[in-house]
Amino acid sequence: MGYQHELQLKVRDYECDIQGVVNNSVYQNYIEHARHEFLHQVGVDFAALALRKINLVVVRAELDYKRPLQSGDEFTVGTILRQSSRVRFEFMQDIHRIADGALMFQARIIGTSLNERGRPFLPPELAEHFHTIPSSPQV
């Protein structure tokens, strides 16, 4: 699919609800962890940005639950980062179950960076990693 980053994870028992499937809120933990790993991999350091009074923040989350993950399922989180406006970026993220490649979940996470005065902007260390794609990887 042309992801900039892929992270492999496995569902743990305690992430499942009484129905035996991953609780809907847990998917946000998966994709946030994948975003942090992606940024770490490309050299964007949250702590270093915060020391410079630059804060990356989520302003919108669009989540599409396709199929439920269950305990023990191994899966990948694929991530693409792109610029969506002059001061906003978006992470396009998909979760696929490894056993059969099934699309389980999709998200579009929109964020911005705030400077020390609370004004949105895009720091160059983030902007240099924007991916240009003709259309969204979402189905």
C-alpha positions as CSV (number, residue, x, y, z in Angstrom):
1,M,0.0,0.0,0.0
2,G,3.0,2.3,0.1
3,Y,3.1,3.0,3.8
4,Q,5.9,5.1,5.2
5,H,5.9,3.0,8.3
6,E,4.6,-0.3,9.4
7,L,4.5,-1.7,13.0
8,Q,3.6,-5.2,13.9
9,L,1.7,-5.8,17.2
10,K,-0.3,-8.6,18.9
11,V,-3.6,-8.3,20.7
12,R,-3.3,-9.0,24.5
13,D,-6.1,-10.6,26.5
14,Y,-6.7,-7.5,28.7
15,E,-7.4,-5.4,25.6
16,C,-10.6,-7.3,24.9
17,D,-14.1,-6.6,26.2
18,I,-16.7,-9.0,27.5
19,Q,-17.6,-9.9,23.9
20,G,-14.1,-11.2,23.3
21,V,-13.1,-8.5,20.8
22,V,-10.7,-5.6,21.2
23,N,-12.4,-2.7,22.9
24,N,-13.0,0.2,20.5
25,S,-10.9,2.6,22.6
26,V,-7.8,0.3,22.4
27,Y,-7.5,0.9,18.6
28,Q,-6.6,4.5,19.4
29,N,-3.7,3.3,21.6
30,Y,-2.5,1.1,18.8
31,I,-2.4,3.9,16.2
32,E,-1.0,6.4,18.6
33,H,1.9,4.0,19.5
34,A,2.5,3.5,15.7
35,R,2.6,7.3,15.1
36,H,5.1,7.7,17.9
37,E,7.3,4.9,16.6
38,F,7.1,6.3,13.1
39,L,8.1,9.8,14.2
40,H,10.9,8.3,16.4
41,Q,12.2,6.3,13.4
42,V,12.5,9.5,11.2
43,G,14.1,11.4,14.0
44,V,11.2,13.6,15.3
45,D,11.6,13.7,19.1
46,F,8.5,14.7,21.0
47,A,10.5,15.5,24.1
48,A,13.0,17.7,22.2
49,L,10.1,19.5,20.5
50,A,8.4,20.1,23.9
51,L,11.6,21.6,25.3
52,R,11.6,24.0,22.4
53,K,7.9,24.8,23.3
54,I,6.6,23.1,20.2
55,N,3.7,20.8,20.8
56,L,2.2,18.3,18.4
57,V,-1.5,18.0,19.0
58,V,-4.4,16.0,17.6
59,V,-7.3,18.2,16.5
60,R,-9.6,15.6,14.9
61,A,-9.8,11.8,14.7
62,E,-11.9,9.9,12.1
63,L,-12.1,6.2,13.0
64,D,-13.7,3.4,10.9
65,Y,-14.1,0.0,12.5
66,K,-14.2,-2.6,9.7
67,R,-13.8,-6.0,11.6
68,P,-13.0,-6.8,15.2
69,L,-9.6,-8.0,16.3
70,Q,-9.6,-10.8,18.9
71,S,-7.1,-11.9,21.5
72,G,-3.9,-13.3,20.0
73,D,-4.5,-11.7,16.6
74,E,-1.2,-10.4,15.1
75,F,-1.6,-7.3,13.1
76,T,0.2,-4.4,11.4
77,V,-0.5,-0.7,11.6
78,G,0.5,1.1,8.4
79,T,1.0,4.8,8.5
80,I,1.3,7.6,6.0
81,L,2.0,11.2,7.0
82,R,0.9,14.0,4.7
83,Q,0.2,17.7,4.8
84,S,-3.5,18.6,4.7
85,S,-3.3,22.4,4.9
86,R,-0.9,25.2,5.5
87,V,-0.8,24.4,9.3
88,R,-2.2,20.9,9.5
89,F,-1.0,17.4,8.9
90,E,-2.7,14.1,8.8
91,F,-1.8,10.5,9.6
92,M,-3.6,8.0,7.5
93,Q,-3.5,4.7,9.3
94,D,-4.7,1.2,8.5
95,I,-4.7,-2.0,10.7
96,H,-4.5,-5.3,8.8
97,R,-4.7,-8.7,10.5
98,I,-1.6,-10.6,9.5
99,A,-3.2,-14.1,9.2
100,D,-5.4,-13.2,6.3
101,G,-4.5,-9.6,5.4
102,A,-8.0,-8.4,6.3
103,L,-8.5,-4.7,6.7
104,M,-9.7,-4.3,10.3
105,F,-9.6,-0.6,11.0
106,Q,-8.8,2.7,9.4
107,A,-8.1,6.1,10.8
108,R,-7.4,9.7,9.7
109,I,-5.8,11.6,12.5
110,I,-5.5,15.4,11.9
111,G,-3.0,17.4,13.9
112,T,-1.0,20.6,14.1
113,S,1.9,22.0,15.9
114,L,1.6,24.8,18.4
115,N,4.3,27.2,19.1
116,E,5.0,28.7,22.5
117,R,2.3,31.3,21.9
118,G,-0.2,28.6,21.1
119,R,-0.3,29.5,17.4
120,P,-0.4,26.6,14.8
121,F,2.5,26.1,12.4
122,L,4.4,23.3,10.8
123,P,8.0,22.8,12.1
124,P,10.4,21.9,9.3
125,E,11.6,18.7,11.1
126,L,8.0,17.3,10.7
127,A,7.3,18.8,7.2
128,E,10.3,17.1,5.6
129,H,8.6,13.8,6.2
130,F,5.3,14.5,4.5
131,H,4.4,12.0,1.9
132,T,2.8,13.0,-1.4
133,I,0.1,10.6,-2.5
134,P,-2.5,11.0,-5.2
135,S,-5.3,9.8,-3.0
136,S,-6.1,8.5,0.4
137,P,-5.2,4.8,1.1
138,Q,-8.6,4.4,2.7
139,V,-11.2,2.3,1.0
